[in-house]
Amino acid sequence: MRRPDIATQALMLATIVAIVVGIANLIPHIRAEQLTPVVLQPAAEENPAGLIVHISGAVAHQGVYTVDESTSLGDLLRLTSPDRDAPPHTITVIIDDAHHGRAPQRIDLNYADAWLLQALPGIGPERARAIVDYRERHGLFTSTEELTLVPGIGTATYEGLKEFVTVTP
């Protein structure tokens, strides 16, 4: 039996490597589709339960999600796998609330990570880190007004973002 030449062996090796790399790249996408706990349901015609959320932009899983009102924006964004290297303003979130029309989702000051806080108007990386540091040193916020106690956040900044934040125990 004749032994294949070096060029043929290199071609076979390259083909095998390409197949293995392709499968390795496909596995996370297959797992993400199987493990994503968000249930997509068509909205009911009358009195739909929950919120319909449209997410697009710098996320891996863009689309329309139906969630209950207790789901936080941070939880929903984690499920959609945001691109952490992209600026936060490149993610678009539109919430259709059947009871109130389109309403902005509020970010919970007690549980939001610094990257999510940066999506707030007037909050950059330094202020977001200051909010997280304040929360770690002083405990959970008891009201949104307490945000003015964070170094670098004054009344004017608070007034510009108070409709976008909330606190829960």
Steps between C-alpha positions, in 0.01 A plus 500: 500500500626841406557756776334847444739784429553791741259733315218245526572443869499875566168535317345218702629650825368846406158348419485321836605816686235704316228251592605493868519882520159532331339261747671670795362837386151359453466337844450824702226612261322168525525503881378862517189410304432205731569671834345845454217507758296777334168378365385661178125515479270688268327787676140431589241720335332595825672573831844356419702391801838657546710717278608465142863608466679568171880480530738582217847634445821372659355175639546141384130407524292784355126460491164538669461357850194460721591539867310560820518839667740380771777426246774760528662663201837366616368142503354540154818652360711219649274250318555678170880493546603864453829582332693636799749673268227705332382828655176453702308743279529256208237274658138594432232384743136578428242383750136463399292500815143409415372707791703816450622507138873532446680567826869505586631217713656625821846389608517377859776690682532218754582223254625651172859437396719798407472425125120525520508821705702659219187485283344770720514861377799683645659186646835397357743234620627704798157592633372147448793365700430764769138379529610138540770601752248704702258206505775261612611735782159620624266215412194502277344829396177576688376756245604631162567844656787341695685495168590867562722382789729324251811710430472666159121479477319818582141613486517593131634157400239330719217702345613386154488132586246456781231369262738221391597362843331312782598322821376169635597339829 
